[in-house]
Every structure is written in structure tokens, then in C-alpha cells.
Amino acid sequence: MTDSSLHLGNGGGLVERSPVLAWAKRALTMAPAAARRSPPRFFGTLVFFVALIVLTVRGAALLKDADTLWHVFVGTGILETGRFPTVDTASWTMAGTPWIAKEWLSQVILAAAQRAGGWPLVALTAAAAAALALALIAREAATRLPPAIAALIAAAAFTLVAGHTLARPHVLAWPVMIGWTIVLMRAAEDGRAPSPFAAILMALWANLHGSYLFGLALIPAFGLEALLRAPAGRRTETALGWLLILVLAPAATMAHAYGPGALFAAGKVLGLGSAAAFVAEWAPTDLGRLSGGKIAILAGIAALVLSPGRLPPIRVALLIGLLDMAVSHERHLAMLGLIAPLILIEPIAERAGAGRAEGDQTGGRLSGFGLYAAGAAALAALAFTGMAALGALTTRPDLLPIAALDAAKAAGVTGQVFNEYEFGGTLITRGIPTYIDGRTELYGPERLTTYVAATGVSTPGTLEKVLSDSRIGWTLLRPDQPAAALLDHLPGWHRIYGDEVAVVHKRIP
């Protein structure tokens, strides 16, 4: 079809008159991105230390998730025995059932940190991983934008992910996730294929956390963008390069302690569906209150609305996908907060008129003296403020049922426990078999649904049916659980302890 065939009378070209066709034309004629420039020396290092200071000062928040306990426990077991678990040994309900520590590398790192420096070093390890991820974002932004704007982008990302920055495997995987995204994004912007050696990042990511499946999904998205940007004469070469990485990356994830089993385990987590919604991080994002998550979602929508002509169509699709994930599950808000800033750097730079060439960098370059001074100040603040905060840091006693467990032991409870989901990590570290814990993929949707119905008393008779198992001799629940109140009135059960954290009931013979 020629251009003349797209004209209708004297009304102008059909493409020019149709916003949809005009958008499609732009999508199919994407030019390579503008040249990047070298960021100021030590800029990324400075951002890293500033972020580390902020995260270190709020170190107690890094340990607020009780699942950290069982992750460290699993990692400690691997370090001590040199073997990777293949069956469950921590619960009484699923004992002997196949289970693998698919995030073994993160768990070993956290356990090694705990062994070397206690809980302060565990918190510092997670803080360093998060700070490195933010520094990588800032450094990438500084290749197209002035350092001040790049730092603001990193600060915005921090604000959006702060609530999800915990001493858990997903945070240790953040730097790898950012690095992988940058590698693919740069290749796409340059209209070329990424280096085959980039697949090594996927091998590392797969051993750190199950979110590596998202990294695999990025390959076809950025690959298509690369083809649209590549010169016509190089599209075949570019396509073959992306096909190679599409084969190598999944293959690299098989370089795992459990081989292909890790892929199946990650798939089991996704297969839990609505049954896992009772876990806060798997629940849909609450848009009824102002929070970092809501701000992230609104910012993403604003980016779509305000950059219709500058945001490449593939990036639009990626942003929509990230928004959908973030709305569906709160745990994916962090992914939105970290990845969205990266895919928006180029359109922001185009709008700001930045990042066009290597030439004029004087307006955005920080002086060497200023960087050294700022870095020294950051290190001093880290030494005197951050380490002081970490010095007294331990696991959060206000979240753990320590006193309740001591009371249960003193009361001579026997048999198995029907426990709160959040208390599973504490029980595991105490050597007490759990009814349920944070390993949701182990228990499956049926047991999760039963647990929710029993503790919430949403289905009459469910709690009584669960407790009819004669192996259960005591319960450990939150005081605000309806089941805890019902147990006060159930025949054969007696409350022996209660505080603001946990309530213990004992079966009466």
C-alpha cells in the first residue's frame, strides 16, 4: 500500500487523520535511543551510601517480618549439614512431603550474616542489597538525566518500596533484577541483542528468589522493542541474538541446587490463587488508603496519561502489566516501584531535552571535591548514626510470641499446636512442629482455605473440625482472631495465657 492510497480526497492522509494509525506508525518506526553519557564519578557510590544510611537508621523495620526467622533457620541448616532439604521436617501436618528451599542462596546469605554478626548484620545485609538496587537505578538515570533528577528518581523508588524492604530473599534479589532489566533495556534501546553472558544473571536470580520468572517475561517484551528500533539491515541478526538469549536465560535458571525443580516450585506459588489472599503480601492492594503503593499506582497511571507520544508502545504494555500485578497482589508493588522508574528514564529524558550526546555535561556533573565530601559525610553518618541504631537491634519482640511460648512450656502443654500463620517462623526456630507457616506453596490452597475458615470462624464448624484432630493439644493464635475468642467458650479448652501478641489455649482431657 502506497502513501497515496491512504489519502481520502482533500481531507489529508488517513494516517495523519487517524490517531490509532498514527500511533501504530510510530510504534513500527522506532529509532534507536539517544546516546548515553557517563554518569559523574562515584555518583552511584554516593547514592548507595545515602540509601544505606536511611535504611540502616530504620533497621528495626527490616526485621518486622517473622518469616525472616524460618529463612535464616533453613539457611543455617544448609550451612551446618551441607545438604539441601528435599522434604518438610518443620511441620507436623506436612511432615515428609516433598519441599525444596528454592531460595537457598538468599537463605544461606542471611544465615551467614546472622552467624557472623547477629540480627544487626542480617538487617544490614538486606539494607545493602536494597541500597545497591537504588544506586543502580540512579546511575542508569544519570546516563540521560542530570544527577539531581537521577537522585530524585531513586528517592521516589525508595519511597515506593520502603514498606517492602525486609530481611527476606526478595530484597537480596533486587540488585540482580535491576541489573538484568538494565541489560535488556539498553540492548532494546540500541536496537541490538544483549550479550549471551547476561544469562548468568538469570542463574543468580533463580537461586536467590522465585521472582526470576518475571525476568524471563521481560525478554520477549524488550526483544520486540529491539527489533522495532534496529536498522532494517540488522533486524535478522538482532532477532537471532534475542532468540539466543530467549533460550539461554531459561536454561541458565536450571543451574540451581534443585535443577528444574525450582521452576516447578515457583509455579506452585503462583498456583495458590485466591487461597493465599489472607497473607497481607498476596492480598489485592488496598486503594482506599493513602500509601506508598497507592502513590506508585497513581504515578504509573500518570505516566501513561502524560507521555502518550513519548513512551514506546512496548513500555506502555510493560507499565500496564506492572500496574496489573501491583493491583492484584501487594507484594508486587515493589516490582512496580523499582522497574517503572527504569522504563520511564528515556521518555523523561526526551521531555527534559537531556541525554542527547556526550558533549554538554557541565550543568549536571558534580565536582570531584563535592563527591568526596558528600561521600565522607555519608560514611561518617553511617558510622555514628546507622551503626548506633543497629547496635541494639534484634528481632522484633513486639511481633513474636516469645512470652506465650514460655508460658505454654511452663504449663506443660503436650501434643501438636494449631498455630497462627505469622507465628510459624518462631515455632520453627524453637523446634516446635507447625500446623502452618510462611511456606505457602507447601500447604497448598486446600489447607490454606481451611486455616482461614477456622481462624476467622467464617464457616461454622470448621474450627471444631480442625480441633477434633486428637493430635492437637494446644493453640497459639493472635488475640484479635475470632477463633481465639471462640476457644474461650469451647468445651474441652482452657485459656492459659494471653497478651497483646498471642493467646494460648490448652486442651483439657
C-alpha positions in Angstrom: 0.0 0.0 0.0 1.4 3.4 -1.0 1.1 6.7 0.9 -1.2 8.0 -1.9 -3.7 5.1 -1.2 -4.0 6.3 2.3 -5.4 9.8 1.3 -9.1 10.5 1.2 -10.0 13.4 -1.1 -8.8 16.7 0.2 -9.0 15.6 3.8 -5.3 14.7 4.2 -3.7 11.3 4.7 -5.6 8.7 6.6 -2.6 8.0 8.8 -2.4 11.7 9.7 -6.1 11.9 10.4 -6.3 8.7 12.5 -4.7 8.8 16.0 -4.7 5.0 16.1 -2.9 4.6 12.7 -0.5 7.4 13.6 0.3 5.7 16.9 0.8 2.4 15.1 3.1 4.1 12.6 5.2 5.5 15.4 5.3 2.1 17.0 6.7 0.5 13.9 9.3 3.2 13.1 11.1 3.4 16.4 14.5 4.9 16.2 17.5 3.9 18.4 17.6 5.8 21.6 19.8 8.9 22.1 23.4 8.3 23.1 24.1 7.8 26.8 26.8 9.7 28.7 29.0 8.6 31.6 27.5 9.4 34.9 29.5 11.5 37.4 32.3 9.7 39.1 31.2 8.0 42.3 27.6 9.1 41.8 26.3 5.6 42.2 28.5 5.0 45.2 27.2 8.2 46.9 23.6 7.2 46.3 24.4 3.7 47.7 25.7 5.1 51.0 23.0 7.6 51.4 20.4 4.9 50.8 22.2 2.6 53.2 22.2 5.3 55.9 18.5 5.8 55.6 17.8 2.1 55.6 20.1 1.4 58.5 18.6 4.0 60.7 15.2 2.3 60.2 16.8 -1.1 60.7 14.2 -2.4 63.0 11.6 -2.2 60.2 13.8 -4.7 58.2 13.2 -7.4 60.8 9.4 -6.9 61.2 8.5 -9.9 59.2 8.6 -13.1 61.2 9.3 -15.2 58.0 12.8 -13.9 58.3 13.2 -16.4 61.1 12.5 -19.5 59.1 14.5 -18.3 56.2 17.5 -18.0 58.5 16.7 -21.3 60.0 16.7 -23.1 56.6 19.9 -21.3 55.6 21.6 -22.4 58.9 20.6 -26.0 58.3 22.2 -25.9 54.8 25.4 -24.4 56.2 25.6 -26.9 59.1 24.8 -30.0 57.1 26.0 -29.1 53.6 22.7 -30.7 52.3 19.7 -29.1 50.7 16.3 -30.0 52.1 14.1 -32.2 49.9 11.2 -32.9 52.3 9.4 -31.0 55.0 10.7 -31.5 58.5 9.4 -28.4 60.2 5.6 -29.0 60.3 3.5 -31.8 61.7 0.8 -31.5 59.1 3.0 -31.9 56.0 6.0 -33.8 57.5 7.7 -35.9 54.9 6.0 -34.1 52.0 8.4 -33.0 49.2 9.6 -29.5 49.8 12.7 -27.6 48.5 14.4 -24.5 49.6 14.1 -22.8 46.2 15.6 -19.6 47.6 18.5 -21.4 49.2 21.2 -18.8 48.2 19.4 -15.9 49.9 18.7 -18.1 52.9 22.4 -19.1 53.2 23.4 -15.4 52.9 21.0 -14.4 55.6 22.1 -17.3 57.8 25.8 -16.5 57.3 25.1 -12.9 58.3 23.2 -13.9 61.4 26.1 -16.3 62.4 28.8 -13.6 61.8 27.1 -10.6 63.3 23.7 -11.5 64.7 20.5 -9.8 63.7 22.1 -6.4 63.2 24.2 -7.9 60.3 21.1 -9.6 58.9 19.4 -6.2 58.7 22.5 -4.5 57.3 22.8 -7.2 54.6 19.2 -6.6 53.4 19.7 -2.8 53.6 22.9 -3.1 51.5 21.0 -5.1 48.8 18.2 -2.5 48.7 20.7 0.3 48.6 22.6 -1.3 45.8 19.3 -1.7 43.8 18.5 2.0 44.3 22.1 3.0 43.3 21.9 1.1 40.1 18.6 2.9 39.2 20.2 6.3 40.0 23.3 5.5 38.0 21.3 4.4 35.0 19.1 7.5 35.2 22.3 9.7 35.4 23.3 8.4 31.9 20.5 10.5 30.4 19.5 13.0 33.2 21.2 15.5 35.5 22.4 13.9 38.7 19.9 15.8 40.8 17.0 14.4 38.8 18.5 10.9 38.8 18.8 11.1 42.6 15.2 12.2 42.8 14.1 9.2 40.7 16.0 6.9 43.1 14.4 8.6 46.1 11.0 8.2 44.6 11.7 4.5 44.1 12.8 4.2 47.7 9.6 5.8 48.9 7.5 3.3 47.0 9.4 0.2 48.1 10.3 1.2 51.7 7.4 -0.9 53.2 8.6 -4.0 51.3 12.3 -3.6 52.3 12.7 -6.6 54.6 15.4 -9.1 55.5 13.9 -11.6 53.1 15.1 -13.3 49.9 13.2 -11.0 47.5 15.2 -8.0 48.7 18.5 -9.8 48.1 17.4 -10.4 44.5 16.6 -6.8 43.8 20.1 -5.8 42.6 20.1 -8.7 40.1 16.6 -7.8 39.0 17.7 -4.2 38.3 20.9 -5.3 36.6 19.0 -7.8 34.3 16.4 -5.2 33.4 19.1 -2.6 32.6 20.9 -5.0 30.3 17.8 -5.9 28.4 16.6 -2.3 28.2 19.9 -0.9 27.0 20.0 -3.6 24.2 16.4 -2.7 23.2 17.1 1.0 23.1 20.2 0.4 21.0 18.4 -1.9 18.6 20.7 -4.8 19.3 20.7 -8.1 21.2 22.1 -8.4 24.7 25.3 -10.3 25.4 24.7 -14.1 25.8 26.7 -13.8 29.0 23.8 -11.8 30.5 22.1 -15.2 31.1 24.5 -15.6 34.1 22.3 -13.0 35.9 19.3 -15.2 35.5 21.2 -18.1 37.0 22.0 -16.0 40.0 18.4 -14.6 40.3 16.9 -18.1 40.2 18.9 -19.2 43.2 18.0 -16.0 45.1 14.3 -15.8 44.7 11.4 -17.1 42.7 10.6 -13.8 41.1 13.0 -14.7 38.3 10.0 -15.8 36.3 9.3 -12.1 35.8 12.8 -11.6 34.4 12.1 -14.3 31.8 8.9 -12.5 30.8 10.9 -9.3 30.1 12.9 -11.0 27.2 10.1 -11.0 24.5 9.0 -7.6 25.5 12.4 -5.9 25.2 13.2 -8.2 22.3 10.3 -6.8 20.3 11.3 -3.3 21.1 14.8 -4.0 19.9 13.5 -5.3 16.6 11.4 -2.2 16.1 14.4 0.0 16.8 17.0 -1.9 14.8 18.1 -0.8 11.4 16.4 -2.8 8.6 19.7 -4.4 7.6 20.4 -5.7 11.1 17.0 -7.0 12.1 17.7 -10.6 11.2 20.9 -10.5 13.3 19.1 -8.8 16.1 16.3 -11.3 16.1 18.7 -14.3 16.2 20.5 -12.7 19.1 17.3 -12.3 21.1 16.3 -15.8 20.2 19.6 -17.0 21.7 19.0 -15.2 24.9 15.5 -16.5 25.0 17.0 -20.0 25.0 20.0 -19.3 27.2 18.2 -17.5 30.0 15.7 -20.2 30.9 18.5 -22.8 30.6 20.6 -20.7 33.0 17.9 -20.9 35.6 18.4 -24.7 35.6 21.8 -24.1 37.1 20.1 -24.3 40.5 20.7 -26.6 43.5 17.4 -28.3 42.7 17.7 -28.1 38.9 14.3 -27.8 37.1 12.6 -28.5 40.5 13.0 -24.8 41.4 10.9 -23.8 38.4 8.1 -26.1 39.4 8.2 -24.8 43.0 8.0 -21.2 41.8 5.0 -22.2 39.7 3.3 -23.8 42.7 3.4 -20.4 44.5 1.6 -18.8 41.5 -0.9 -21.6 41.5 -2.2 -20.8 45.0 -4.5 -18.2 43.5 -7.1 -16.6 45.9 -6.3 -19.0 48.7 -3.2 -17.0 49.6 -5.1 -13.7 49.8 -5.2 -13.9 53.6 -1.5 -13.3 53.6 -1.0 -9.5 53.5 1.6 -9.5 50.7 -0.6 -11.7 48.5 -3.8 -9.7 49.1 -5.0 -7.1 46.5 -3.6 -3.7 47.1 -5.8 -1.5 49.3 -6.5 1.6 47.2 -8.8 3.0 49.8 -6.0 4.5 51.9 -3.1 6.7 51.0 0.1 4.6 51.0 3.3 4.2 49.0 1.6 1.5 47.0 -1.3 3.8 46.0 1.2 6.5 45.1 3.1 4.1 42.9 -0.1 3.0 41.1 -1.2 6.6 40.6 2.2 7.6 39.4 2.2 4.8 36.9 -1.2 5.9 35.6 0.0 9.5 35.3 3.0 8.3 33.3 0.7 6.6 30.8 -1.5 9.6 30.5 1.1 12.3 30.4 3.5 10.6 27.9 1.3 9.2 25.2 3.6 10.1 22.4 7.0 9.6 24.1 6.5 6.3 25.9 7.2 3.5 23.4 4.2 1.1 23.0 6.2 -1.8 24.4 7.0 0.2 27.5 3.3 1.1 27.8 2.4 -2.6 27.8 5.1 -3.3 30.4 3.8 -0.5 32.6 0.2 -1.7 32.3 1.4 -5.2 33.2 3.3 -3.9 36.2 0.2 -1.9 37.3 -2.0 -5.0 37.0 0.4 -7.1 39.1 0.6 -4.3 41.7 -3.1 -4.0 42.0 -3.6 -7.8 42.1 -1.0 -8.5 44.8 0.5 -6.0 47.2 3.9 -7.9 47.1 4.3 -6.7 43.5 4.3 -3.1 44.5 8.0 -3.2 45.0 8.5 -4.5 41.5 6.4 -1.6 40.1 8.4 0.8 42.3 11.8 -0.5 41.0 11.1 -1.3 37.4 8.8 1.5 36.4 11.4 4.2 37.0 13.8 2.4 34.7 11.4 2.1 31.8 10.5 5.8 32.2 14.0 7.2 32.1 14.2 7.6 28.3 10.8 9.4 27.9 11.6 11.6 30.9 15.0 12.5 29.3 13.3 13.2 26.0 10.8 15.5 27.6 13.6 17.2 29.6 15.8 17.5 26.5 18.5 15.6 28.3 20.8 12.8 27.4 21.3 13.6 23.7 25.0 13.5 23.5 28.3 13.1 25.3 29.0 16.8 25.0 27.5 19.2 27.5 27.6 17.7 30.9 28.8 20.7 32.9 25.3 21.5 34.2 24.8 18.1 35.7 28.3 17.0 36.7 29.2 17.0 40.3 32.6 18.2 41.2 35.1 15.6 42.4 35.6 17.6 45.6 31.9 17.7 46.2 31.5 14.0 45.7 34.4 13.1 48.0 33.0 15.5 50.7 29.5 14.1 50.3 30.8 10.5 50.4 32.8 11.2 53.6 29.8 12.8 55.2 27.7 9.7 54.3 30.3 7.4 55.7 30.5 9.4 58.9 26.8 9.4 59.3 26.7 5.7 58.7 29.3 5.1 61.3 27.8 7.3 64.0 24.1 7.1 63.3 23.4 3.9 61.4 25.7 1.6 63.5 24.3 3.1 66.7 20.8 2.1 65.5 21.9 -1.4 64.5 23.8 -2.0 67.8 20.7 -2.6 69.8 18.8 -4.3 67.0 17.3 -7.7 67.4 14.2 -9.4 66.1 11.0 -7.6 66.9 9.8 -8.9 70.3 6.6 -6.9 69.9 5.7 -9.2 66.9 6.9 -12.6 68.3 5.0 -14.9 70.7 8.1 -15.4 72.9 6.3 -14.9 76.3 3.3 -17.0 75.1 5.7 -19.9 74.2 7.4 -19.7 77.6 4.0 -19.8 79.3 3.0 -22.8 77.2 6.1 -24.6 78.2 5.6 -23.8 81.9 2.0 -25.0 81.7 3.3 -28.4 80.3 1.3 -28.4 77.1 1.5 -31.6 75.1 0.7 -32.7 71.6 0.7 -30.7 68.4 -0.1 -27.0 68.0 -2.7 -25.2 65.9 -0.9 -22.0 65.3 -1.2 -18.6 63.7 0.3 -18.3 60.3 2.6 -15.4 61.4 3.9 -17.4 64.3 5.3 -20.3 62.2 8.8 -18.8 61.9 9.1 -18.5 65.7 7.9 -22.1 66.2 10.3 -23.4 63.6 13.3 -21.8 65.3 12.1 -23.2 68.6 12.0 -26.7 67.1 8.2 -26.9 67.5 6.4 -28.5 64.5 3.9 -26.2 62.9 0.4 -26.5 61.7 1.1 -23.9 59.1 3.8 -21.3 58.4 5.1 -19.0 55.7 5.9 -21.8 53.2 2.5 -21.4 51.5 3.4 -23.5 48.5 4.0 -26.5 50.8 0.5 -26.4 52.3 -1.5 -25.8 49.1 -4.8 -24.0 48.6 -7.0 -26.6 50.4 -5.1 -26.3 53.7 -4.8 -22.6 53.4 -8.5 -22.2 52.9 -9.2 -24.5 55.9 -6.9 -22.4 58.1 -8.5 -19.2 57.1 -12.0 -20.5 57.7 -11.0 -22.0 61.1 -9.2 -18.9 62.5 -11.7 -16.4 61.1 -14.7 -18.6 62.1 -16.1 -17.7 58.7 -17.6 -21.2 58.1 -19.4 -22.6 61.2 -17.9 -25.8 62.5 -14.6 -25.5 60.7 -12.6 -24.7 63.8 -14.3 -27.5 65.7 -13.5 -29.9 62.9 -9.8 -28.9 62.9 -9.6 -29.3 66.6 -11.2 -32.7 66.5 -7.8 -34.0 65.5 -6.7 -35.6 68.7 -3.1 -34.8 68.0 -3.7 -31.1 68.6 -3.1 -30.4 72.3 -2.8 -26.6 72.3 -3.3 -23.5 70.2 -1.3 -20.3 69.6 -3.3 -17.5 68.0 -3.4 -13.8 67.8 -5.7 -12.2 70.4 -7.7 -10.5 67.6 -8.6 -13.7 65.8 -12.2 -14.8 66.2 -11.0 -18.3 66.8 -9.2 -17.1 70.0 -12.5 -15.7 71.4 -14.4 -18.8 70.4 -11.9 -21.1 72.1 -12.7 -19.3 75.4 -16.2 -20.9 75.2 -15.5 -24.2 73.6 -15.8 -27.2 75.9 -12.6 -29.0 76.5 -10.4 -25.9 76.0 -8.9 -23.6 78.6 -7.0 -20.3 78.1 -3.7 -20.5 79.9 -2.0 -17.3 78.7 -2.8 -14.1 76.8 -1.1 -10.8 75.9 -1.1 -8.3 73.1 0.8 -10.6 70.8 -0.6 -14.1 71.3 -3.1 -16.3 73.2 -2.5 -19.9 74.3 -5.3 -22.4 74.9 -4.7 -25.9 76.2 -6.9 -29.0 75.6 -8.5 -30.3 78.8 -8.7 -34.1 79.0 
